[in-house]
Amino acid sequence: MMEVYDRRASTLISELEVEYARRTPRSRELFERALKVFPGGVTYAIRYLKPYPPFIVKGEGPRLWDVDGNSYVDFWMGHGANILGHAPRIVLDAVAEATKSGVHLGFENPYALEYAELLTKILPGVEMIRFANSGTEANMYAVRLARSYTKRNYIVKVEGGWHGGYDALHTGVTPPFKGPESAGLPEDSIKYTIVVPFNDLEAAEEALKKYPVAAIIVEPVLGAGGCIEPEEGYLKALRDLVDRYDSLLVFDEVITGFRLALGGAQEYFNVKADIAVYGKVVGGGYPGAGAIGGRGDVMQLLDHIKYPDPRSRSFHGGTFVGNVATVVAGYTTVKYLLENRSLYERAEELWGSVRRRVDRICSSGGERLCWATGAGSMVGVHFTNVKPRRASDVYGGRWGKHVEEALNLYARLNGILYLSGRTAHLLPSLVHGEPEARSFIEILEAYIARITRD
Ligand SMILES: Cc1ncc(COP(=O)(O)O)c(C=O)c1O
């Protein structure tokens, strides 16, 4: 039957593309212009949606509007950065006020200090912190820091783990999960990177036994690799393993930070990392979002007073780190979250119930068509043969070539946007509520009915 459903999904794409073209003529025009100046017509390949992406001009709360006036419930939320919804008034106002005297002053400012003090209070295991300009950059410095501390080179990462485009971590992201993940990336730059499957302790231990490993770096809930939750005890066992092998544990909390809980995955799963990497929400929805925090004795390796010789300390820096706009946006956001912690309980309940409802719809016809994964407000929907517990299940277990893409387009035409076209990843904000959740559930139900009923 799955072949029949997939064929119907393919036919549906052709029908829906006609309707999409009718409803989005201005986006189409802009995309044609964009093809001449942006490679692939987009600012970032991941933002490409077939047959062309809607061009967005306005966001407010959980919604977006495109240049043709179509409105959408957004489940992508600025790559997950906009935890308080689009254009939150309190953040915009705070940044406007603080930046009246300059966006970037280029010297130390009290805003960055106050934010760092707040973060070290609420993030478990983060005794000291430094800001970075992006999640990628924060991961790059985290790797260097782990190597400096342990005086070892090897890094263990997880299949499907996405840490940005930094060379040493730009491997093992998509099948076959080995070799450089990009053209122009020499094999040499990943020669110290060992890739192991998520939720596989044996593979992690084998790598630790075989190589002098500086750190295991892991997204506590796999993000781009499928929004997959760790199995019970996996993260705690990784913690124990790295301790046994004198290695470090790095949590990439770029997605999970301030999302699963105010204190991110470290709080949610009650497991402390040695180094935690932040991005997205840490910048309060503003550009330049990144931070590296962790144990004081590890972070001290960034201390130029203690280590005046640049060769003996681990470098970190950047023109825009700690700029007023980003730290004020981040501070205002995190302070609001701290004062409204009940938002997390609400999200936990709501998106847990969404996962259960998705699972029910996925098996409503007697056959199991799809599966919900995730934790907190991270939701993955997979049209796979088994429930994914690692990225290879997401990619290798797909039963159709068109079913995911057709859902994305169907949802778009019914007022819902999410990425990617290959797997539904929902990263709702904390202002999304039951109406938005229900809109997704209803669309999924209608879509499944459409491809399964004669
Ligand atoms: C878990 C994770 N780490 C790192 C990054 C890279 O962050 P940035 O895009 O800010 O460089 C991302 C981005 O999506 C991410 O999801």
PDBQT file of the ligand as one rigid body, heavy atoms in Angstrom, charges set to zero:
ROOT
HETATM    1  C1  LIG A 501      22.359  21.983  17.193  1.00  0.00    +0.000 C 
HETATM    2  C2  LIG A 501      22.941  23.073  16.331  1.00  0.00    +0.000 A 
HETATM    3  N1  LIG A 501      24.226  23.432  16.508  1.00  0.00    +0.000 NA
HETATM    4  C3  LIG A 501      24.790  24.400  15.787  1.00  0.00    +0.000 A 
HETATM    5  C4  LIG A 501      24.085  25.070  14.824  1.00  0.00    +0.000 A 
HETATM    6  C5  LIG A 501      24.726  26.149  14.029  1.00  0.00    +0.000 C 
HETATM    7  O1  LIG A 501      24.297  27.382  14.470  1.00  0.00    +0.000 OA
HETATM    8  P1  LIG A 501      24.396  28.671  13.521  1.00  0.00    +0.000 P 
HETATM    9  O2  LIG A 501      23.498  28.409  12.361  1.00  0.00    +0.000 OA
HETATM   10  O3  LIG A 501      23.944  29.798  14.402  1.00  0.00    +0.000 OA
HETATM   11  O4  LIG A 501      25.812  28.808  13.141  1.00  0.00    +0.000 OA
HETATM   12  C6  LIG A 501      22.745  24.749  14.598  1.00  0.00    +0.000 A 
HETATM   13  C7  LIG A 501      21.970  25.469  13.589  1.00  0.00    +0.000 C 
HETATM   14  O5  LIG A 501      20.908  25.120  13.179  1.00  0.00    +0.000 OA
HETATM   15  C8  LIG A 501      22.154  23.708  15.371  1.00  0.00    +0.000 A 
HETATM   16  O6  LIG A 501      20.905  23.333  15.162  1.00  0.00    +0.000 OA
ENDROOT
TORSDOF 0
